[in-house]
Amino acid sequence: MSESAEVHMGVSEARANLTEVIAKVRLLGDRVVLTRRDKPQAVLVSDAFYRQALEDRARLQSLEK
């Protein structure tokens, strides 16, 4: 699987271009770090990335038991 890009973007810019931002995340697998005053606030990731992260976390938690 190829490495997806991490893009930093202001919240206002993301809001103004939400359709395009969602397309980048969904189709290209990019991670979009939403910033306010150059400080990270949240990260948009694809559904597949999110679900894989949940599975990975569940596996790690089961190993800790």
Order of alpha helices (4+ residues) and beta strands (2+ residues): beta-alpha-alpha-beta-beta-alpha
